[in-house]
């Protein structure tokens, strides 16, 4: 037994990452509110490296109060991210030293799935979202807005879902060629993206609408629907933050020509909301701008419009089959906006209209807002809980966690 314990201790010692020599810096995160906080925190990375007297970008080890390593991420805009939980009106202290950290599983991911007509899908531990790409636009299919994929597990699932449905599509084709219709139907049902197989599903209808949270310019009371993105670039991709820029084809709106939309989307671990920053290349004068979501028939009574947000409970693409609601929202916490209801006059069947937040976007400005979704499988049990989630977002933004480097 003594030899076994000695061997085990030696093995543990060897497997521990070697801490680099040099300074230790303390990062203190204070919660100024009376609510429990748990979120991704931003630290000035350049200042931190200066205090450590370490080359910018060199590996760092972050430890909590128990000496455990915690996940971190150095972003392209010089922020060091850590995931922190802080008790109301209390502080948490993290130590930062030079050294190679242990590997952590990512809580976010986003990538292009070219075989699926250029879907670009991104996710965190709570939800997944999809933007449609140029290959889909070439088919002529009218799919404009951002799609929602529901999740009921914290681990990454999107890549596996795509892989499973790709393999299932091949098997289904093979079986149908053989005339095995019943077996082919079974394969399709068992791997469909639109049914829940244990980790969530895609049951949100987009079509020729804004979907969930899509930005757009307005011409009078008409939404100038954006189409599919023409190009994209992934800027940050885990383990704590995903960020990507999507660029859209030129459009002519309200007398201006060659307006090119740039859409920068950020999604953090643990958040029910994406942050969006939108601007238009070649814009020369103010343009009416909005962001919002589609409202489907039979659910208009769930639409709520606040001072700076709109939220609603979507009935899914098959209410009687799924029996769940998808809670969606668009929030402009900092801007002066006008929540509005635009009734459907020419969109597809089943669409009642759009709920939007309207504002004016001036040249060389960026419109910033948040959009997101949740459901019972991600912990949003009902629409009242979703409203609390929106309230929590606005309060967190008003009273951010306070970061001090010591």
The 8 nearest C-alpha neighbors of each residue, nearest first, counted from 0:
[[1, 3, 2, 4, 5, 6, 7, 8],
 [2, 0, 4, 3, 5, 6, 7, 8],
 [3, 1, 5, 0, 4, 6, 7, 8],
 [2, 4, 0, 6, 1, 5, 7, 8],
 [5, 3, 7, 1, 6, 2, 8, 0],
 [6, 4, 2, 8, 7, 3, 9, 1],
 [5, 7, 3, 9, 4, 8, 2, 10],
 [8, 6, 4, 10, 5, 9, 3, 11],
 [9, 7, 11, 5, 10, 6, 4, 12],
 [8, 10, 12, 6, 7, 11, 13, 5],
 [11, 9, 7, 13, 8, 12, 6, 14],
 [10, 12, 8, 14, 9, 13, 7, 15],
 [13, 11, 9, 15, 10, 14, 8, 7],
 [12, 14, 10, 11, 15, 9, 16, 8],
 [15, 13, 11, 12, 10, 16, 9, 17],
 [14, 16, 12, 13, 11, 17, 101, 10],
 [17, 15, 18, 14, 99, 100, 101, 98],
 [16, 18, 15, 19, 98, 99, 100, 14],
 [19, 17, 98, 16, 20, 97, 99, 96],
 [20, 18, 98, 97, 17, 21, 96, 99],
 [19, 21, 18, 97, 22, 98, 96, 23],
 [22, 20, 19, 23, 97, 51, 96, 52],
 [21, 23, 51, 24, 96, 20, 52, 97],
 [22, 24, 96, 95, 94, 25, 51, 21],
 [23, 25, 95, 94, 405, 22, 51, 26],
 [24, 26, 94, 405, 93, 404, 95, 27],
 [25, 27, 404, 93, 92, 403, 405, 94],
 [26, 28, 92, 403, 402, 91, 25, 404],
 [27, 29, 402, 91, 90, 401, 92, 400],
 [30, 28, 90, 401, 400, 89, 31, 27],
 [29, 31, 88, 400, 32, 89, 87, 85],
 [32, 30, 88, 29, 400, 398, 33, 87],
 [33, 31, 34, 30, 87, 88, 398, 35],
 [32, 34, 87, 88, 35, 31, 30, 86],
 [35, 33, 87, 32, 36, 86, 88, 30],
 [34, 36, 86, 87, 85, 37, 33, 84],
 [37, 35, 85, 84, 34, 38, 86, 30],
 [38, 36, 84, 83, 85, 35, 39, 82],
 [39, 37, 82, 83, 40, 36, 269, 84],
 [38, 40, 82, 81, 83, 80, 41, 267],
 [39, 41, 81, 80, 82, 38, 42, 83],
 [40, 42, 80, 79, 78, 43, 39, 81],
 [43, 41, 79, 78, 44, 80, 40, 402],
 [42, 44, 78, 46, 45, 47, 79, 77],
 [45, 43, 78, 47, 79, 77, 46, 42],
 [46, 44, 48, 47, 43, 49, 77, 55],
 [45, 47, 49, 44, 48, 43, 50, 404],
 [46, 48, 44, 50, 49, 45, 51, 43],
 [49, 47, 51, 53, 45, 50, 46, 55],
 [50, 48, 52, 46, 51, 47, 45, 53],
 [49, 51, 47, 48, 52, 46, 24, 53],
 [50, 52, 48, 53, 49, 22, 47, 24],
 [53, 51, 49, 50, 48, 54, 22, 21],
 [52, 54, 51, 48, 55, 49, 57, 97],
 [55, 53, 57, 56, 48, 52, 49, 51],
 [54, 56, 57, 48, 53, 45, 49, 44],
 [55, 57, 54, 58, 73, 48, 53, 59],
 [56, 58, 55, 54, 59, 53, 97, 98],
 [59, 57, 99, 98, 97, 56, 60, 100],
 [60, 58, 97, 98, 96, 99, 100, 61],
 [59, 61, 100, 96, 98, 95, 97, 99],
 [60, 62, 95, 68, 69, 94, 59, 93],
 [63, 61, 68, 67, 66, 94, 93, 69],
 [62, 64, 93, 66, 65, 67, 68, 94],
 [63, 65, 66, 92, 93, 62, 67, 91],
 [66, 64, 63, 67, 62, 68, 93, 92],
 [65, 67, 62, 63, 64, 68, 94, 61],
 [68, 66, 62, 65, 63, 69, 64, 61],
 [67, 69, 62, 61, 66, 63, 60, 70],
 [70, 68, 61, 62, 67, 71, 63, 81],
 [71, 69, 103, 81, 68, 82, 72, 238],
 [70, 72, 81, 80, 69, 79, 73, 239],
 [71, 73, 80, 79, 74, 239, 238, 81],
 [72, 74, 79, 78, 80, 77, 75, 71],
 [75, 73, 78, 76, 77, 72, 235, 79],
 [74, 76, 77, 235, 234, 73, 78, 242],
 [75, 77, 74, 78, 73, 44, 79, 235],
 [78, 76, 44, 74, 75, 45, 73, 79],
 [77, 79, 44, 43, 74, 42, 73, 76],
 [78, 80, 73, 42, 44, 72, 41, 43],
 [81, 79, 41, 72, 71, 40, 78, 42],
 [80, 82, 71, 40, 39, 83, 70, 79],
 [81, 83, 39, 38, 40, 80, 70, 84],
 [84, 82, 37, 38, 81, 39, 85, 40],
 [83, 85, 37, 36, 38, 86, 82, 35],
 [86, 84, 36, 30, 91, 35, 37, 90],
 [85, 87, 35, 89, 88, 36, 30, 84],
 [88, 86, 33, 34, 35, 89, 32, 30],
 [89, 87, 30, 31, 32, 33, 86, 29],
 [88, 90, 86, 87, 30, 29, 85, 91],
 [91, 89, 29, 28, 30, 85, 27, 92],
 [90, 92, 28, 27, 85, 29, 93, 89],
 [91, 93, 27, 26, 28, 64, 25, 90],
 [94, 92, 63, 26, 62, 25, 64, 27],
 [93, 95, 25, 62, 61, 24, 26, 23],
 [94, 96, 61, 24, 23, 60, 25, 93],
 [97, 95, 23, 60, 59, 98, 22, 24],
 [96, 98, 59, 19, 60, 58, 18, 20],
 [99, 97, 19, 18, 59, 58, 60, 100],
 [98, 100, 58, 59, 60, 16, 101, 18],
 [101, 99, 60, 98, 59, 102, 16, 58],
 [100, 102, 103, 99, 16, 68, 60, 70],
 [103, 101, 100, 104, 70, 99, 105, 69],
 [104, 102, 70, 105, 101, 238, 69, 71],
 [103, 105, 106, 238, 102, 70, 154, 237],
 [104, 238, 106, 237, 107, 103, 239, 108],
 [105, 107, 238, 123, 124, 268, 239, 104],
 [108, 106, 123, 237, 122, 105, 238, 241],
 [109, 107, 121, 122, 236, 241, 237, 123],
 [108, 110, 121, 120, 122, 236, 241, 107],
 [109, 111, 119, 120, 121, 112, 108, 233],
 [110, 112, 119, 118, 113, 117, 120, 109],
 [113, 111, 118, 117, 115, 114, 119, 110],
 [112, 114, 117, 115, 116, 111, 118, 134],
 [113, 115, 116, 112, 117, 118, 165, 111],
 [114, 116, 113, 117, 112, 118, 161, 135],
 [117, 115, 134, 135, 114, 113, 118, 132],
 [118, 116, 113, 132, 112, 134, 115, 111],
 [119, 117, 131, 112, 132, 115, 116, 111],
 [118, 120, 111, 130, 129, 110, 112, 117],
 [119, 121, 129, 128, 109, 110, 118, 130],
 [122, 120, 109, 128, 108, 127, 129, 110],
 [123, 121, 127, 107, 108, 126, 128, 109],
 [122, 124, 107, 125, 106, 268, 126, 127],
 [123, 125, 153, 106, 154, 268, 269, 126],
 [126, 124, 123, 377, 150, 153, 269, 271],
 [125, 127, 150, 149, 122, 123, 124, 148],
 [128, 126, 122, 148, 121, 147, 149, 123],
 [129, 127, 147, 146, 121, 120, 148, 122],
 [128, 130, 120, 146, 119, 145, 147, 121],
 [131, 129, 145, 119, 118, 120, 146, 132],
 [130, 132, 118, 227, 119, 117, 228, 129],
 [131, 133, 117, 227, 228, 118, 134, 135],
 [134, 132, 136, 135, 229, 227, 228, 137],
 [135, 133, 116, 137, 136, 117, 132, 138],
 [136, 134, 116, 138, 137, 133, 132, 140],
 [135, 137, 133, 139, 138, 134, 227, 140],
 [138, 136, 134, 135, 139, 133, 140, 116],
 [139, 137, 135, 136, 140, 134, 116, 141],
 [138, 140, 136, 137, 141, 135, 142, 134],
 [141, 139, 138, 142, 136, 135, 137, 206],
 [142, 140, 207, 206, 139, 143, 136, 226],
 [143, 141, 206, 207, 140, 144, 205, 226],
 [144, 142, 226, 207, 208, 225, 209, 227],
 [143, 145, 209, 210, 213, 208, 205, 142],
 [144, 146, 210, 130, 211, 129, 213, 212],
 [145, 147, 129, 128, 210, 205, 211, 144],
 [148, 146, 128, 203, 127, 149, 129, 201],
 [149, 147, 201, 127, 128, 200, 126, 150],
 [148, 150, 199, 200, 126, 201, 127, 147],
 [151, 149, 199, 126, 198, 152, 125, 377],
 [150, 152, 376, 198, 377, 199, 149, 153],
 [151, 153, 198, 154, 150, 124, 125, 377],
 [154, 152, 124, 125, 155, 151, 106, 123],
 [153, 155, 152, 124, 156, 106, 123, 105],
 [156, 154, 157, 153, 106, 124, 107, 123],
 [155, 157, 159, 158, 160, 154, 198, 150],
 [156, 158, 160, 159, 155, 161, 122, 120],
 [159, 157, 161, 160, 156, 162, 155, 163],
 [160, 158, 162, 157, 156, 161, 163, 155],
 [161, 159, 157, 163, 158, 162, 164, 156],
 [160, 162, 158, 164, 159, 163, 165, 157],
 [163, 161, 159, 165, 160, 164, 158, 166],
 [164, 162, 160, 166, 165, 161, 159, 167],
 [163, 165, 167, 161, 166, 162, 190, 168],
 [166, 164, 162, 168, 167, 163, 161, 169],
 [167, 165, 169, 163, 168, 164, 162, 170],
 [166, 168, 164, 170, 169, 165, 171, 163],
 [169, 167, 171, 165, 166, 170, 164, 172],
 [170, 168, 172, 166, 167, 171, 173, 165],
 [169, 171, 167, 173, 172, 168, 174, 166],
 [170, 172, 183, 168, 174, 173, 169, 167],
 [173, 171, 175, 169, 170, 174, 168, 176],
 [174, 172, 170, 176, 171, 175, 169, 177],
 [173, 175, 177, 179, 171, 176, 183, 172],
 [174, 176, 178, 172, 177, 179, 173, 180],
 [177, 175, 173, 174, 178, 172, 179, 171],
 [178, 176, 174, 175, 179, 173, 180, 172],
 [177, 179, 175, 176, 180, 174, 181, 183],
 [180, 178, 174, 175, 177, 182, 181, 183],
 [179, 181, 183, 182, 178, 175, 184, 174],
 [180, 182, 184, 183, 179, 185, 178, 186],
 [181, 183, 185, 184, 179, 180, 186, 174],
 [184, 182, 171, 180, 186, 185, 174, 181],
 [183, 185, 187, 181, 182, 186, 180, 188],
 [184, 186, 182, 188, 183, 187, 189, 181],
 [187, 185, 189, 183, 188, 184, 171, 167],
 [186, 188, 184, 185, 190, 189, 191, 183],
 [187, 189, 185, 191, 186, 190, 184, 194],
 [188, 190, 186, 187, 191, 185, 196, 194],
 [191, 189, 187, 188, 164, 186, 192, 167],
 [190, 192, 193, 188, 187, 194, 189, 164],
 [193, 191, 194, 201, 200, 190, 160, 164],
 [192, 194, 201, 191, 200, 202, 195, 190],
 [195, 193, 200, 192, 191, 196, 201, 202],
 [194, 196, 200, 199, 197, 198, 193, 192],
 [197, 195, 198, 194, 199, 189, 190, 200],
 [196, 198, 195, 199, 151, 152, 200, 150],
 [197, 199, 151, 150, 152, 196, 195, 200],
 [200, 198, 150, 195, 149, 151, 197, 196],
 [199, 201, 195, 149, 193, 194, 192, 148],
 [200, 202, 148, 193, 192, 203, 149, 147],
 [201, 203, 193, 315, 316, 200, 204, 148],
 [204, 202, 315, 201, 316, 147, 205, 146],
 [203, 205, 316, 206, 202, 315, 210, 146],
 [206, 204, 210, 208, 144, 146, 207, 142],
 [205, 207, 142, 208, 141, 204, 143, 144],
 [208, 206, 142, 141, 143, 205, 346, 347],
 [209, 207, 210, 206, 144, 205, 143, 293],
 [210, 208, 144, 213, 292, 293, 211, 143],
 [209, 211, 144, 205, 145, 292, 293, 208],
 [212, 210, 292, 145, 213, 209, 146, 144],
 [213, 211, 291, 370, 292, 290, 329, 214],
 [212, 214, 209, 144, 290, 211, 145, 291],
 [215, 213, 290, 289, 212, 291, 216, 288],
 [216, 214, 289, 288, 223, 290, 224, 225],
 [215, 217, 288, 223, 287, 289, 222, 218],
 [216, 218, 222, 287, 223, 221, 288, 219],
 [219, 217, 221, 220, 222, 253, 223, 216],
 [218, 220, 221, 217, 222, 287, 253, 216],
 [219, 221, 218, 217, 222, 341, 223, 342],
 [222, 220, 218, 219, 217, 223, 341, 216],
 [221, 223, 217, 224, 216, 218, 215, 220],
 [224, 222, 216, 217, 215, 221, 225, 218],
 [223, 225, 222, 215, 226, 143, 209, 208],
 [226, 224, 143, 215, 223, 227, 144, 247],
 [225, 227, 143, 224, 228, 142, 136, 247],
 [228, 226, 132, 131, 133, 136, 143, 229],
 [229, 227, 247, 132, 246, 230, 245, 133],
 [228, 230, 247, 133, 246, 248, 227, 132],
 [231, 229, 246, 228, 245, 247, 232, 133],
 [232, 230, 245, 244, 246, 233, 243, 229],
 [233, 231, 244, 243, 234, 245, 230, 246],
 [232, 234, 243, 235, 242, 244, 231, 236],
 [233, 235, 243, 242, 232, 75, 236, 244],
 [236, 234, 242, 241, 233, 74, 237, 240],
 [237, 235, 241, 108, 240, 242, 238, 107],
 [238, 236, 239, 240, 107, 105, 241, 108],
 [237, 105, 239, 106, 107, 240, 72, 236],
 [240, 238, 237, 268, 267, 106, 107, 72],
 [241, 239, 267, 237, 266, 236, 238, 107],
 [242, 240, 236, 235, 266, 265, 237, 107],
 [241, 243, 265, 235, 234, 264, 233, 236],
 [244, 242, 233, 234, 264, 232, 263, 245],
 [243, 245, 263, 232, 262, 231, 264, 233],
 [244, 246, 231, 262, 261, 230, 228, 263],
 [247, 245, 261, 230, 228, 260, 229, 231],
 [248, 246, 228, 229, 260, 259, 249, 261],
 [247, 249, 229, 259, 250, 228, 246, 260],
 [250, 248, 259, 257, 258, 247, 251, 260],
 [249, 251, 258, 257, 252, 256, 248, 259],
 [250, 252, 256, 255, 257, 258, 254, 253],
 [253, 251, 255, 254, 250, 256, 218, 258],
 [254, 252, 255, 218, 251, 286, 217, 256],
 [253, 255, 252, 256, 251, 284, 218, 286],
 [256, 254, 252, 251, 253, 258, 257, 282],
 [257, 255, 251, 258, 250, 252, 254, 249],
 [256, 258, 249, 250, 251, 259, 281, 255],
 [259, 257, 250, 249, 281, 256, 280, 279],
 [260, 258, 249, 280, 279, 247, 248, 257],
 [259, 261, 279, 247, 246, 278, 262, 280],
 [262, 260, 246, 278, 277, 245, 279, 263],
 [261, 263, 277, 245, 244, 276, 264, 246],
 [264, 262, 244, 276, 275, 243, 277, 245],
 [265, 263, 275, 242, 243, 274, 262, 244],
 [264, 266, 242, 274, 273, 241, 275, 267],
 [267, 265, 273, 241, 240, 242, 274, 264],
 [268, 266, 240, 270, 239, 269, 241, 265],
 [267, 269, 239, 123, 270, 106, 124, 240],
 [268, 270, 124, 267, 125, 38, 271, 123],
 [271, 269, 272, 268, 267, 125, 266, 273],
 [270, 272, 371, 372, 125, 269, 373, 273],
 [273, 271, 371, 370, 270, 369, 274, 266],
 [272, 274, 266, 370, 369, 265, 371, 275],
 [273, 275, 369, 265, 264, 368, 272, 266],
 [276, 274, 264, 368, 367, 263, 369, 273],
 [277, 275, 367, 263, 366, 365, 262, 264],
 [278, 276, 262, 366, 365, 261, 263, 275],
 [279, 277, 365, 261, 260, 364, 366, 280],
 [280, 278, 260, 259, 282, 258, 261, 281],
 [279, 281, 259, 282, 258, 260, 278, 261],
 [282, 280, 258, 283, 279, 257, 259, 256],
 [283, 281, 362, 280, 279, 284, 258, 255],
 [284, 282, 362, 281, 285, 255, 361, 363],
 [283, 285, 362, 282, 361, 286, 255, 360],
 [286, 284, 361, 360, 362, 359, 287, 283],
 [285, 287, 360, 359, 288, 361, 284, 216],
 [288, 286, 359, 217, 216, 358, 360, 285],
 [289, 287, 216, 358, 359, 357, 217, 360],
 [290, 288, 357, 356, 215, 214, 355, 216],
 [291, 289, 214, 355, 213, 356, 212, 215],
 [290, 292, 355, 212, 354, 329, 213, 356],
 [291, 293, 211, 210, 209, 212, 354, 353],
 [292, 294, 353, 210, 209, 352, 208, 295],
 [295, 293, 352, 353, 351, 350, 292, 299],
 [294, 296, 350, 351, 349, 298, 293, 297],
 [297, 295, 351, 349, 350, 298, 299, 294],
 [296, 298, 299, 295, 300, 314, 351, 349],
 [297, 299, 300, 296, 301, 295, 313, 314],
 [298, 300, 301, 302, 297, 296, 294, 295],
 [299, 301, 298, 302, 297, 303, 311, 312],
 [302, 300, 311, 299, 298, 312, 303, 313],
 [303, 301, 311, 299, 300, 310, 304, 312],
 [302, 304, 310, 309, 311, 301, 305, 300],
 [305, 303, 309, 308, 338, 310, 302, 306],
 [306, 304, 308, 307, 309, 303, 338, 310],
 [305, 307, 308, 304, 338, 337, 336, 309],
 [308, 306, 331, 305, 336, 330, 332, 338],
 [309, 307, 330, 305, 329, 304, 306, 331],
 [308, 310, 304, 329, 328, 303, 305, 354],
 [311, 309, 328, 303, 327, 302, 304, 329],
 [310, 312, 302, 301, 327, 326, 303, 313],
 [313, 311, 326, 325, 301, 324, 327, 314],
 [312, 314, 325, 324, 315, 326, 311, 298],
 [313, 315, 324, 318, 312, 325, 298, 323],
 [316, 314, 203, 202, 317, 318, 313, 324],
 [315, 317, 202, 204, 203, 318, 314, 321],
 [318, 316, 320, 315, 319, 321, 314, 202],
 [319, 317, 322, 314, 321, 320, 315, 316],
 [320, 318, 322, 317, 321, 323, 314, 315],
 [319, 321, 317, 318, 322, 323, 316, 315],
 [322, 320, 318, 323, 319, 317, 315, 202],
 [321, 323, 318, 319, 320, 324, 317, 314],
 [324, 322, 321, 314, 325, 318, 315, 375],
 [323, 325, 314, 313, 312, 326, 315, 374],
 [326, 324, 313, 374, 312, 373, 327, 314],
 [325, 327, 312, 373, 372, 311, 374, 313],
 [328, 326, 372, 311, 310, 371, 325, 312],
 [329, 327, 310, 370, 309, 371, 330, 311],
 [328, 330, 370, 309, 308, 369, 212, 291],
 [329, 331, 308, 369, 368, 332, 307, 370],
 [330, 332, 368, 307, 334, 333, 308, 369],
 [333, 331, 330, 393, 334, 307, 368, 396],
 [334, 332, 331, 335, 368, 367, 307, 330],
 [335, 333, 331, 336, 332, 307, 367, 358],
 [334, 336, 358, 333, 337, 307, 331, 332],
 [337, 335, 358, 357, 356, 334, 307, 338],
 [336, 338, 357, 356, 339, 358, 335, 307],
 [339, 337, 356, 355, 357, 304, 336, 309],
 [340, 338, 355, 354, 356, 337, 341, 357],
 [339, 341, 354, 353, 342, 355, 338, 352],
 [342, 340, 353, 352, 354, 339, 343, 220],
 [341, 343, 352, 351, 340, 344, 353, 354],
 [344, 342, 352, 351, 345, 346, 341, 350],
 [343, 345, 346, 342, 352, 351, 341, 347],
 [344, 346, 343, 347, 348, 350, 342, 352],
 [347, 345, 343, 344, 350, 348, 207, 208],
 [346, 348, 350, 349, 345, 207, 206, 208],
 [349, 347, 350, 346, 351, 296, 345, 295],
 [348, 350, 296, 295, 347, 351, 297, 346],
 [349, 351, 295, 296, 352, 348, 347, 294],
 [352, 350, 296, 295, 343, 294, 342, 349],
 [353, 351, 343, 342, 294, 341, 350, 293],
 [354, 352, 293, 341, 294, 292, 340, 355],
 [353, 355, 340, 291, 292, 339, 341, 309],
 [356, 354, 291, 339, 290, 338, 289, 357],
 [355, 357, 338, 337, 289, 290, 336, 339],
 [358, 356, 289, 337, 336, 288, 355, 338],
 [357, 359, 336, 288, 287, 289, 337, 360],
 [360, 358, 287, 288, 286, 285, 361, 357],
 [359, 361, 286, 285, 288, 287, 358, 364],
 [360, 362, 285, 364, 284, 286, 363, 359],
 [361, 363, 282, 364, 283, 284, 285, 360],
 [364, 362, 361, 365, 278, 282, 279, 280],
 [365, 363, 362, 361, 278, 360, 366, 279],
 [366, 364, 278, 277, 276, 367, 363, 360],
 [365, 367, 277, 276, 278, 360, 364, 368],
 [368, 366, 276, 275, 365, 277, 331, 369],
 [367, 369, 331, 275, 330, 274, 366, 276],
 [370, 368, 274, 330, 273, 329, 272, 275],
 [371, 369, 329, 212, 272, 273, 328, 330],
 [370, 372, 272, 271, 328, 327, 273, 329],
 [371, 373, 327, 326, 271, 328, 325, 272],
 [374, 372, 326, 379, 325, 377, 327, 271],
 [375, 373, 379, 325, 376, 377, 326, 324],
 [374, 376, 380, 379, 378, 377, 381, 373],
 [375, 377, 151, 374, 378, 150, 379, 199],
 [378, 376, 151, 375, 374, 379, 125, 373],
 [377, 379, 375, 376, 380, 374, 373, 151],
 [380, 378, 375, 374, 381, 377, 384, 373],
 [379, 381, 375, 378, 384, 374, 382, 376],
 [382, 380, 384, 383, 379, 385, 375, 374],
 [381, 383, 385, 384, 386, 326, 312, 380],
 [384, 382, 386, 385, 381, 387, 380, 379],
 [383, 385, 387, 382, 386, 381, 379, 388],
 [386, 384, 382, 388, 387, 383, 379, 389],
 [385, 387, 389, 383, 388, 384, 390, 382],
 [388, 386, 390, 384, 385, 389, 391, 383],
 [387, 389, 385, 391, 386, 390, 392, 384],
 [390, 388, 386, 392, 387, 391, 385, 393],
 [391, 389, 387, 393, 392, 388, 394, 386],
 [390, 392, 388, 394, 389, 393, 387, 395],
 [393, 391, 389, 395, 390, 394, 388, 396],
 [392, 394, 396, 390, 395, 391, 332, 397],
 [395, 393, 397, 391, 396, 392, 398, 390],
 [396, 394, 398, 392, 397, 399, 393, 391],
 [395, 397, 393, 394, 398, 399, 392, 332],
 [396, 398, 394, 395, 399, 393, 332, 392],
 [399, 397, 395, 396, 394, 400, 31, 32],
 [400, 398, 395, 396, 401, 397, 30, 31],
 [399, 401, 30, 29, 28, 402, 398, 31],
 [400, 402, 29, 28, 399, 30, 403, 31],
 [401, 403, 28, 27, 400, 29, 404, 42],
 [402, 404, 27, 26, 405, 28, 401, 25],
 [403, 405, 26, 25, 27, 402, 24, 47],
 [404, 25, 24, 26, 403, 27, 50, 47]]
